[in-house]
Amino acid sequence: QVQLQESGPGLVKPSQTLSLTCTVSGGSISSGGYYWSWIRQHPGKGLEWIGYIYYSGSTYYNPSLKSRVTISVDTSKNQFSLKLSSVTAADTAVYYCARRTQLWLGGGVDYWGQGTLVTVSS
Amino acid sequence: EIVLTQSPGTLSLSPGERATLSCRASQSINSSYLAWYQQKPGQAPRLLIYGASSRATGIPDRFSGSGSGTDFTLTISRLEPEDFAVYYCQQYGSSPGTFGQGTKVEIK
């Protein structure tokens, strides 16, 4: 059973960089077929795709956030990470790490972390 | 970017009743690359349906998905108490993958 767990500060000051790490257990990030993803949910709102990374390092970012987002992977630690720069109060949200399957495997997001609330406030 | 519009916003039903949720896309979705998720308060979403009509592992057969092109439907044949939740559709045929705004299924 694959499990994902987010970790990182729950409070970030405006203009600083939000940094989160997702640790994957029960499966290897290096196994093909999956995009390791970050998705966020503003309080009481819907879901927004931030971006994803393949184990090889290739990435995709949502154009609306692309200028501020970096996603990286550390296969030796079975982890992937999110950095979001120049944050404002509008970035306050629950951040999920998740596994999206490639299209030939169905394409859905089949495993999610529990989510971590990140608040941007001074 | 493909915009997904879900209706209704809230569905008030009793246990045992049938629920029909709609998801309409602003343009045709490639190869029915559409998924449905269930989310309960304080929990992460759970994948129910992918490819518009394929049930994910462990999902009961009272959940079914249908549709193609721009119009998709999630049907819950007989609501169980644990089915009252928010449901989201998501398209992943065109980047960025986008989600609908959700339909809340509440107890009447």
HADDOCK unambig.tbl for C-alpha pairs under 7 A between the chains (distance, minus, plus):
assign (segid A and resid 46 and name CA) (segid B and resid 101 and name CA) 5.25 0.50 0.50
assign (segid A and resid 46 and name CA) (segid B and resid 102 and name CA) 6.70 0.50 0.50
assign (segid A and resid 47 and name CA) (segid B and resid 99 and name CA) 6.13 0.50 0.50
assign (segid A and resid 48 and name CA) (segid B and resid 98 and name CA) 6.97 0.50 0.50
assign (segid A and resid 48 and name CA) (segid B and resid 99 and name CA) 6.91 0.50 0.50
assign (segid A and resid 49 and name CA) (segid B and resid 97 and name CA) 6.64 0.50 0.50
assign (segid A and resid 49 and name CA) (segid B and resid 98 and name CA) 6.82 0.50 0.50
assign (segid A and resid 62 and name CA) (segid B and resid 96 and name CA) 5.67 0.50 0.50
assign (segid A and resid 106 and name CA) (segid B and resid 50 and name CA) 6.17 0.50 0.50
assign (segid A and resid 106 and name CA) (segid B and resid 51 and name CA) 6.24 0.50 0.50
assign (segid A and resid 107 and name CA) (segid B and resid 50 and name CA) 6.88 0.50 0.50
assign (segid A and resid 108 and name CA) (segid B and resid 35 and name CA) 6.13 0.50 0.50
assign (segid A and resid 108 and name CA) (segid B and resid 50 and name CA) 5.59 0.50 0.50
assign (segid A and resid 109 and name CA) (segid B and resid 47 and name CA) 6.45 0.50 0.50
assign (segid A and resid 110 and name CA) (segid B and resid 47 and name CA) 5.64 0.50 0.50
assign (segid A and resid 112 and name CA) (segid B and resid 44 and name CA) 6.43 0.50 0.50
assign (segid A and resid 113 and name CA) (segid B and resid 44 and name CA) 6.99 0.50 0.50
assign (segid A and resid 114 and name CA) (segid B and resid 43 and name CA) 6.55 0.50 0.50
assign (segid A and resid 114 and name CA) (segid B and resid 44 and name CA) 5.64 0.50 0.50
assign (segid A and resid 115 and name CA) (segid B and resid 44 and name CA) 6.62 0.50 0.50
